[in-house]
Amino acid sequence: MKKVLLVLTLILILGVVSTNLFAKGQDEGEAGKSTVTFWLCDYEGIDHDFVKEIAAAFEAEYPEYEMDLVIVDWDSMHDKLTTSLAAGTPPDASVIGTRWLLELMDLDSVVQPGDYLSQSTFDNIAPGAMEAKIDGKLWGIPFAAGSRFMAMNTSLATKVPSTMEELREYAIEATKDGNYGLIMPGGKHTELSDFVYYFYAAGGDFFDANGKSTVNSAAGVKALEFMLKLANDDKVLQEGYVSHSRKQAQPIFFAGKAAYVMIGAWADTEYNKMNADWDIQYLQIPPFAGNKPAPLIVTDSIALYKDGENLEGVGKFLDFLYKDEWKAPLDKQMGFPPVTISAAKRPEFQTPMYAAMGEANLNAKGWPLVTGWAEASSIIIDANQKAFLGQMSAKEALDWAAVEVDKARAE
């Protein structure tokens, strides 16, 4: 009897195993593919249909892979990524703000991309774009890099400001007939960009040599007080600016309803979409009088994750993506100058907007590369909003932010 039970048990076990193997064979054998997962940020100007073309072309060239190319909104990327890392289910690779890299390294979640991409891909990337190099080792592949600048609607304004004080004057002059002098997003969004334009223009730095927050320095207070004057005293900003993200605010400029906007690489793409009956001119973001120009430069990278399920496959995909036929059009849609040497020579990147970005690069200043920057940035945006809503003065709001930033980074 025991022998019969043993035989029956073995038959049952073998049956279950065979069923699982058969099911697995159906998943992997019939399809004959393994999945590669890549998260791409939803940059302004990006053509979602073209992104689908990239995925389809990769699958056609590498039929052993199925490409899961996911477009993720910028404002949710950081949280979505950290959640997936905590769960042990990250993508194989994703676009990141380079400023997040130290945080990801503290989590021991990233691997060096040089182990998975071909040397020919790295040889074609401009050395100056390799910002994600720490202690001599590259931890992120340069994806996008570009300085911010200013755009002017020449039907509403023709004066080129050389200082922030002049920008205020010219914006006041242009605010009439239902048009705005200046666009400024004031809502909660991922980037701290609009405050940083004024902060850097005043000579500000976010941290001192000891890593202590200095957002409440004289430069910080000057920047935020200036923004409040533009909004409350001069009334040159678009209505509802306090609740506007960048994607909500900037279309007002491209609709021809504002004279000036501080903007980035996507400007040409968005302007061309509108078939505007007015001309756009690209300028430099001016400093406050007595200061040197210091426009923001933003760099984004691609990180590969230790817990990714198909690092070999995503390495092949990134080699494929960085070919001129795919990366160059994608760069053009996003408006960023190419990080690859070959694409930078293409005629579509020899335009006035790229010339303005090139000039801005000469004086540009990046985000601080420190741990906890994402949370620090969020706190400073909260402080800005407290001031915009009249809950605190500029000094009170930034004093609060400095304390909270130091507290958050110490935890």
VMD Tcl script that draws the C-alpha trace (Angstrom):
set ca {
  {0.00 0.00 0.00}
  {2.81 2.37 0.88}
  {4.43 1.63 -2.47}
  {1.18 2.42 -4.28}
  {0.86 5.74 -2.40}
  {4.47 6.59 -3.15}
  {3.97 5.87 -6.85}
  {0.79 7.96 -6.94}
  {2.55 10.83 -5.14}
  {5.44 10.77 -7.64}
  {3.00 10.74 -10.53}
  {1.19 13.76 -9.04}
  {4.43 15.68 -8.48}
  {5.70 14.90 -11.99}
  {2.36 15.94 -13.40}
  {2.53 19.33 -11.66}
  {6.14 19.87 -12.72}
  {5.34 18.88 -16.29}
  {2.38 21.26 -16.36}
  {4.55 24.14 -15.04}
  {7.30 23.39 -17.53}
  {4.75 23.20 -20.33}
  {3.26 26.54 -19.27}
  {6.72 28.07 -19.07}
  {7.50 26.63 -22.45}
  {4.40 28.31 -23.80}
  {5.44 31.66 -22.26}
  {9.05 31.53 -23.40}
  {9.27 28.78 -26.00}
  {6.33 29.66 -28.24}
  {7.11 33.33 -28.12}
  {10.84 32.55 -28.20}
  {11.50 35.91 -26.61}
  {12.64 37.51 -23.39}
  {11.33 40.91 -22.31}
  {13.48 44.05 -22.13}
  {11.99 46.85 -20.00}
  {13.00 50.50 -20.38}
  {11.30 53.53 -18.84}
  {11.55 56.75 -20.87}
  {10.55 60.11 -19.41}
  {7.78 61.97 -21.20}
  {9.76 65.00 -22.35}
  {7.93 67.96 -23.87}
  {7.89 67.55 -27.64}
  {8.44 63.79 -27.63}
  {6.52 61.89 -30.33}
  {4.93 58.82 -28.74}
  {4.39 57.20 -32.12}
  {8.09 57.53 -32.91}
  {8.91 55.87 -29.60}
  {6.73 52.94 -30.68}
  {8.67 52.83 -33.97}
  {11.93 52.52 -32.02}
  {10.58 49.59 -30.03}
  {9.24 47.85 -33.16}
  {12.50 48.36 -35.06}
  {14.50 46.90 -32.17}
  {12.24 43.84 -32.05}
  {12.63 43.40 -35.80}
  {16.42 43.48 -35.57}
  {16.53 41.35 -32.40}
  {13.62 38.89 -32.69}
  {14.71 37.12 -29.52}
  {13.53 40.14 -27.48}
  {10.17 41.71 -26.75}
  {10.55 45.42 -26.01}
  {8.53 46.92 -23.15}
  {9.24 50.62 -23.72}
  {7.20 52.60 -21.18}
  {6.77 56.40 -21.27}
  {6.55 57.81 -17.73}
  {5.55 61.34 -16.74}
  {8.51 63.27 -15.32}
  {6.62 64.29 -12.21}
  {5.97 60.67 -11.25}
  {9.22 59.05 -12.43}
  {11.20 59.44 -9.20}
  {8.43 58.02 -7.00}
  {7.56 55.25 -9.45}
  {11.20 54.26 -9.67}
  {11.89 54.24 -5.93}
  {8.71 52.24 -5.34}
  {9.76 49.62 -7.89}
  {13.25 49.43 -6.38}
  {11.82 48.91 -2.89}
  {9.66 46.09 -4.26}
  {12.60 44.52 -6.10}
  {10.85 44.95 -9.46}
  {12.61 47.82 -11.26}
  {12.87 48.12 -15.03}
  {16.08 46.92 -16.62}
  {16.99 50.58 -17.21}
  {15.40 54.01 -17.10}
  {16.04 57.67 -17.69}
  {16.87 59.50 -14.45}
  {17.73 63.01 -13.45}
  {21.50 62.70 -13.01}
  {21.02 64.47 -9.68}
  {19.26 61.30 -8.38}
  {22.30 59.13 -8.91}
  {23.85 59.37 -5.45}
  {20.53 58.38 -3.91}
  {20.35 55.32 -6.18}
  {23.93 54.42 -5.35}
  {23.15 54.65 -1.63}
  {20.41 52.09 -2.27}
  {22.98 49.88 -4.02}
  {20.51 49.62 -6.90}
  {22.55 50.55 -9.98}
  {25.25 48.80 -11.99}
  {27.93 50.26 -14.23}
  {26.62 50.50 -17.81}
  {30.06 49.79 -19.26}
  {29.51 46.14 -18.40}
  {26.55 45.89 -20.79}
  {26.94 48.41 -23.64}
  {29.42 48.21 -26.48}
  {32.57 50.31 -26.45}
  {31.62 51.82 -29.81}
  {28.54 53.41 -28.19}
  {30.67 55.02 -25.47}
  {33.28 56.15 -28.01}
  {30.56 58.15 -29.79}
  {29.38 60.00 -26.65}
  {30.95 63.42 -26.01}
  {33.31 63.14 -23.00}
  {31.98 66.41 -21.57}
  {28.53 64.86 -21.22}
  {29.75 62.16 -18.81}
  {28.46 63.93 -15.68}
  {27.43 60.67 -14.02}
  {31.06 59.73 -13.42}
  {31.83 59.33 -9.71}
  {35.30 58.49 -8.41}
  {36.39 57.82 -11.96}
  {33.59 55.31 -12.66}
  {30.62 55.95 -14.95}
  {27.29 55.03 -13.34}
  {24.89 56.53 -15.86}
  {24.84 56.93 -19.63}
  {24.39 60.55 -20.75}
  {20.95 60.84 -22.30}
  {20.15 64.56 -22.49}
  {22.07 67.69 -21.56}
  {21.11 71.25 -22.20}
  {21.23 74.70 -20.68}
  {18.14 76.78 -20.10}
  {17.64 80.09 -21.87}
  {14.93 82.66 -22.53}
  {12.48 82.98 -25.42}
  {10.84 86.22 -26.55}
  {7.71 86.77 -28.59}
  {8.85 89.56 -30.91}
  {5.28 90.67 -31.62}
  {4.93 91.65 -27.94}
  {8.47 92.68 -27.00}
  {11.68 93.57 -28.79}
  {14.00 94.56 -25.95}
  {16.71 92.13 -24.87}
  {17.26 92.38 -21.09}
  {20.83 92.28 -19.85}
  {19.80 92.12 -16.15}
  {16.88 90.75 -14.18}
  {15.98 94.31 -13.31}
  {15.63 95.11 -17.01}
  {13.58 91.97 -17.56}
  {11.13 93.21 -14.93}
  {10.93 96.62 -16.63}
  {10.34 95.14 -20.08}
  {7.80 92.62 -18.78}
  {5.80 95.45 -17.22}
  {5.81 97.29 -20.56}
  {4.56 94.18 -22.38}
  {1.70 93.44 -19.96}
  {-1.26 94.98 -21.76}
  {-4.20 94.15 -24.05}
  {-4.77 90.83 -22.29}
  {-1.18 89.69 -22.78}
  {1.32 88.78 -20.08}
  {4.82 90.09 -19.68}
  {6.31 86.88 -18.34}
  {5.37 83.23 -17.87}
  {6.23 81.58 -14.54}
  {5.04 78.15 -13.33}
  {4.30 78.33 -9.61}
  {2.68 74.96 -8.99}
  {4.10 71.84 -7.43}
  {6.09 69.86 -9.98}
  {9.26 67.78 -10.11}
  {11.68 70.53 -11.10}
  {12.53 73.53 -8.98}
  {13.49 75.26 -12.20}
  {11.82 78.65 -12.00}
  {13.16 79.50 -8.56}
  {16.64 78.33 -9.58}
  {16.73 80.71 -12.56}
  {16.44 83.67 -10.20}
  {18.51 82.05 -7.43}
  {21.50 81.36 -9.69}
  {21.06 84.80 -11.29}
  {21.56 86.28 -7.80}
  {24.73 84.22 -7.25}
  {23.11 81.59 -5.03}
  {24.27 78.09 -4.08}
  {22.06 75.47 -2.47}
  {24.66 74.13 0.00}
  {27.84 75.29 1.67}
  {31.10 73.33 1.80}
  {29.81 71.35 4.79}
  {26.60 70.33 3.03}
  {24.38 72.70 5.02}
  {21.45 74.23 3.16}
  {21.97 77.85 2.09}
  {18.72 78.31 0.21}
  {17.83 81.03 2.73}
  {20.95 83.05 1.91}
  {20.69 86.66 0.79}
  {20.65 85.39 -2.81}
  {17.72 83.09 -2.06}
  {15.67 85.77 -0.36}
  {16.43 88.22 -3.17}
  {15.32 85.69 -5.77}
  {12.03 84.82 -4.08}
  {11.19 88.43 -3.20}
  {11.77 89.35 -6.85}
  {9.40 86.60 -7.97}
  {6.78 87.90 -5.54}
  {7.16 91.44 -6.92}
  {6.58 90.15 -10.44}
  {3.42 88.40 -9.29}
  {1.90 90.74 -6.72}
  {3.22 94.22 -7.40}
  {3.81 94.19 -11.15}
  {1.14 91.62 -12.04}
  {3.04 90.55 -15.15}
  {2.50 86.79 -14.68}
  {-0.20 84.61 -16.20}
  {-3.40 84.21 -14.20}
  {-3.40 81.16 -11.97}
  {0.38 80.85 -11.99}
  {0.40 79.45 -8.42}
  {-1.29 76.25 -9.60}
  {0.49 75.92 -12.94}
  {3.04 73.24 -13.71}
  {5.51 73.90 -16.50}
  {3.34 71.95 -18.96}
  {0.33 74.07 -18.05}
  {2.09 77.43 -18.08}
  {4.28 77.38 -21.16}
  {1.53 76.74 -23.73}
  {0.27 80.24 -22.90}
  {3.53 81.61 -24.30}
  {3.34 79.45 -27.42}
  {-0.24 80.61 -27.96}
  {1.25 84.10 -28.42}
  {-0.11 85.52 -25.17}
  {3.16 86.33 -23.34}
  {6.32 88.27 -24.10}
  {9.04 86.33 -22.24}
  {9.53 82.85 -20.84}
  {12.50 81.02 -19.34}
  {12.57 77.69 -21.06}
  {14.58 74.74 -22.29}
  {15.42 72.56 -25.22}
  {11.83 71.76 -26.25}
  {11.09 75.36 -27.25}
  {11.57 74.94 -31.03}
  {9.44 71.81 -31.13}
  {6.56 73.45 -29.26}
  {6.81 76.67 -31.30}
  {6.74 74.77 -34.59}
  {3.67 72.78 -33.49}
  {1.69 76.00 -33.17}
  {2.28 77.29 -36.73}
  {2.55 80.66 -35.01}
  {2.04 83.93 -36.84}
  {4.69 85.60 -34.66}
  {8.46 85.22 -34.53}
  {10.37 83.73 -31.64}
  {13.80 84.95 -30.57}
  {16.16 83.12 -28.23}
  {18.01 85.08 -25.53}
  {20.12 84.43 -22.46}
  {18.68 84.34 -18.94}
  {20.11 87.52 -17.43}
  {21.77 87.87 -14.02}
  {20.81 90.42 -11.41}
  {22.84 93.60 -11.73}
  {26.35 93.06 -10.36}
  {26.26 89.28 -10.82}
  {27.59 87.02 -13.56}
  {25.26 84.98 -15.79}
  {24.66 81.48 -14.42}
  {21.91 79.69 -16.34}
  {20.84 76.26 -15.23}
  {22.14 73.24 -17.14}
  {20.14 70.05 -16.78}
  {21.57 66.63 -17.47}
  {19.63 63.39 -17.57}
  {21.18 59.94 -17.68}
  {20.18 56.33 -18.13}
  {20.71 54.02 -15.17}
  {20.80 50.22 -15.30}
  {19.42 48.40 -12.27}
  {21.00 45.51 -10.39}
  {17.60 43.81 -9.96}
  {16.69 44.22 -13.62}
  {15.77 40.91 -15.23}
  {17.42 41.45 -18.62}
  {20.53 43.61 -18.37}
  {22.16 41.92 -21.38}
  {19.08 42.68 -23.46}
  {18.77 46.28 -22.32}
  {22.45 46.78 -23.16}
  {21.70 45.70 -26.74}
  {18.66 47.99 -26.81}
  {20.68 51.00 -25.68}
  {23.35 50.30 -28.30}
  {20.48 50.27 -30.81}
  {18.85 53.43 -29.41}
  {22.07 55.45 -29.60}
  {22.39 54.98 -33.37}
  {21.91 58.28 -35.22}
  {18.77 57.07 -37.00}
  {16.95 56.81 -33.63}
  {18.70 58.98 -31.03}
  {19.13 62.04 -33.27}
  {15.42 62.40 -34.17}
  {14.51 61.77 -30.53}
  {16.94 64.51 -29.43}
  {15.46 66.84 -32.03}
  {11.91 66.22 -30.76}
  {12.98 66.89 -27.17}
  {15.05 69.85 -28.36}
  {18.22 68.75 -26.60}
  {21.54 68.99 -28.39}
  {22.86 65.48 -29.06}
  {25.21 63.83 -26.59}
  {26.65 61.75 -29.43}
  {29.53 63.11 -31.48}
  {28.15 61.97 -34.82}
  {24.66 63.42 -34.36}
  {26.00 66.82 -33.25}
  {27.27 67.38 -36.80}
  {23.85 66.96 -38.38}
  {22.31 70.07 -40.01}
  {19.10 69.98 -37.94}
  {21.11 70.95 -34.88}
  {22.60 74.08 -36.44}
  {19.79 76.51 -35.54}
  {19.39 79.75 -33.52}
  {17.97 77.85 -30.53}
  {20.96 75.50 -30.38}
  {23.26 78.50 -30.77}
  {21.58 80.11 -27.73}
  {22.02 76.90 -25.77}
  {25.67 76.76 -26.79}
  {26.19 80.30 -25.51}
  {24.40 79.45 -22.26}
  {26.64 76.40 -21.80}
  {29.64 78.69 -21.36}
  {28.33 79.98 -18.01}
  {25.94 77.21 -17.02}
  {25.61 75.72 -13.57}
  {24.02 72.35 -12.77}
  {21.84 71.06 -9.98}
  {23.75 70.04 -6.85}
  {24.88 66.41 -6.97}
  {24.03 65.50 -3.38}
  {22.09 62.78 -1.63}
  {18.48 63.58 -0.88}
  {18.19 66.22 -3.60}
  {14.74 65.09 -4.77}
  {13.27 65.64 -1.29}
  {15.19 68.89 -0.82}
  {13.84 70.21 -4.11}
  {10.29 69.31 -3.08}
  {10.70 71.16 0.22}
  {11.96 74.30 -1.51}
  {9.01 74.24 -3.93}
  {6.72 74.02 -0.89}
  {8.48 77.06 0.56}
  {7.98 78.96 -2.69}
  {4.27 78.17 -2.58}
  {3.96 79.29 1.04}
  {5.33 82.66 -0.08}
  {3.18 82.80 -3.24}
  {0.05 82.15 -1.18}
  {0.96 84.81 1.39}
  {1.34 82.30 4.22}
  {4.93 83.38 4.90}
  {7.31 86.08 3.77}
  {10.12 85.07 1.40}
  {12.63 85.06 4.28}
  {10.35 83.05 6.60}
  {9.59 80.50 3.88}
  {13.23 79.95 2.96}
  {14.32 79.81 6.62}
  {11.73 77.07 7.08}
  {12.98 75.29 3.94}
  {16.63 75.39 5.04}
  {15.77 73.75 8.37}
  {13.60 71.10 6.73}
  {16.18 70.30 4.02}
  {18.96 69.82 6.59}
  {16.65 67.71 8.74}
  {15.59 65.51 5.79}
  {19.17 64.97 4.60}
  {20.32 64.05 8.14}
  {17.76 61.26 8.49}
}
mol new
graphics top color blue
foreach p $ca { graphics top sphere $p radius 0.5 }
foreach p [lrange $ca 0 end-1] q [lrange $ca 1 end] { graphics top cylinder $p $q radius 0.2 }
display resetview
